[in-house]
């Protein structure tokens, strides 16, 4: 049995991705209430949060998303979160957990996998772009970093959240 990565892209924004399955979170309901109160006094406010930047589709039965990366590369897994590492690879970081401010879509995905999901972590895109290209090549992960480099937007306002399953 092998391990797979489940990777999601999030953007720091005040615009909701309409292509994403979600319910309103308690904080979103709170923020909308505060905004409506402030708007009564002609004060405008924008509420920023991490939102899914993935494209989601519904096939009539299940939600699917277009993952930024889905290949099985144990060297990359070891580098990103010390998963399936025989000790030969120095990880960029150890699993950071689920971000406290994760998007509703990412939380929905985590809930769907339940206890089968492990080693939750995340990186800002800017952190990944600071890694020397030689490292990505040594890991056999050129396709991963090329995909990361192709993302549009401010790199500090983009992050990948991910977990693994066995």
C-alpha positions in Angstrom: 0.0 0.0 0.0 1.4 3.4 -0.9 1.0 6.9 0.3 -0.7 9.7 -1.8 -0.6 13.4 -1.3 -3.8 15.6 -1.4 -2.8 19.1 -2.1 -5.0 22.2 -2.1 -4.3 25.8 -3.2 -5.6 28.7 -1.1 -5.5 32.4 -1.8 -5.6 35.2 0.9 -8.5 37.3 -0.5 -11.8 39.0 0.3 -13.4 37.3 -2.8 -15.1 34.0 -2.5 -14.3 31.3 -5.1 -17.7 30.4 -6.6 -16.3 27.1 -7.9 -15.8 25.7 -4.5 -18.2 23.7 -2.3 -18.7 25.4 1.0 -21.0 26.4 3.8 -20.7 29.7 5.5 -18.4 29.4 8.5 -19.3 30.9 11.9 -16.6 33.5 11.4 -18.0 34.4 7.9 -21.5 34.9 9.3 -20.1 37.0 12.1 -18.1 39.1 9.6 -21.1 39.6 7.4 -23.1 40.7 10.4 -20.4 43.2 11.4 -20.2 44.5 7.8 -23.9 45.0 7.6 -23.8 47.0 10.9 -20.9 49.1 9.7 -22.5 49.6 6.3 -25.5 51.2 8.0 -23.1 53.9 9.1 -21.7 54.2 5.6 -18.5 52.6 6.6 -17.2 49.9 4.3 -15.1 47.0 5.3 -13.5 44.1 3.4 -13.0 40.8 5.2 -9.9 38.9 4.1 -9.6 35.2 4.7 -8.0 32.1 3.1 -10.3 30.8 0.3 -9.9 27.8 -1.9 -8.3 28.7 -5.2 -8.9 25.3 -6.7 -11.5 24.5 -9.4 -14.2 22.2 -8.0 -16.8 20.2 -10.1 -19.8 18.2 -9.0 -20.4 15.0 -11.1 -23.9 14.6 -9.7 -22.7 12.4 -6.8 -19.3 13.6 -5.7 -17.3 16.8 -5.5 -13.9 16.7 -7.3 -11.2 19.3 -7.5 -8.4 20.0 -9.9 -5.4 19.4 -7.7 -2.3 21.4 -8.2 -0.2 18.3 -7.7 -1.2 14.6 -7.4 1.8 12.5 -8.4 3.4 9.9 -6.0 6.9 11.1 -5.3 8.2 9.8 -2.0 11.3 12.0 -2.2 9.1 15.1 -2.5 6.9 13.8 0.4 10.0 13.4 2.6 11.1 16.9 1.7 7.8 18.6 2.3 6.8 16.9 5.5 9.2 14.1 6.4 6.7 11.5 5.1 8.1 8.2 3.8 11.5 9.4 4.6 14.2 6.9 5.2 16.3 9.6 6.8 18.2 10.5 3.7 16.3 13.7 3.0 16.4 16.8 5.2 12.8 18.1 5.3 12.0 21.7 4.5 9.8 21.5 7.6 8.0 18.9 9.7 4.2 18.7 9.5 2.8 22.1 10.6 -0.8 20.7 11.1 -4.0 22.1 9.7 -3.8 25.9 9.6 -6.1 27.5 12.1 -7.4 29.8 9.4 -7.8 27.1 6.7 -10.4 27.6 4.0 -13.7 25.8 4.4 -12.9 23.7 1.3 -9.7 22.4 2.9 -11.5 21.7 6.1 -14.2 19.9 4.2 -11.6 17.7 2.4 -9.9 16.9 5.7 -13.2 15.9 7.3 -13.9 13.7 4.3 -10.8 11.7 4.8 -11.1 11.5 8.6 -8.5 9.5 10.4 -7.0 8.3 7.1 -5.5 11.7 6.5 -2.2 12.4 8.3 0.8 14.6 8.4 -1.2 17.8 7.6 1.0 20.7 6.6 1.2 23.9 4.5 3.6 26.3 2.9 3.3 29.8 1.5 4.2 29.7 -2.2 6.9 32.2 -1.5 8.6 29.7 0.8 8.7 27.0 -1.9 10.1 29.4 -4.5 13.0 30.2 -2.2 14.3 26.6 -2.5 17.2 26.2 -4.9 16.1 24.7 -8.2 18.8 22.1 -7.9 17.0 20.7 -4.9 13.8 20.2 -6.8 15.7 18.5 -9.6 17.5 16.1 -7.1 14.0 15.3 -5.7 12.7 14.5 -9.2 10.1 17.2 -8.5 10.6 19.6 -11.4 7.0 19.2 -12.5 5.9 20.3 -9.0 8.0 23.4 -8.8 7.1 24.3 -12.4 3.4 24.2 -11.5 4.1 26.3 -8.4 6.0 28.9 -10.5 3.1 29.1 -13.0 0.7 30.3 -10.3 -0.5 33.9 -10.8 -0.8 36.4 -8.0 1.2 37.6 -5.1 3.2 34.6 -3.8 2.8 35.7 -0.2 -1.0 35.5 -0.7 -0.9 31.9 -2.0 -0.4 28.8 0.0 -0.6 25.1 -0.5 -2.3 23.0 2.2 -1.8 19.2 2.0 -2.1 15.9 3.8 -1.3 12.3 3.0 -3.2 9.0 3.1 -2.0 5.4 3.1 
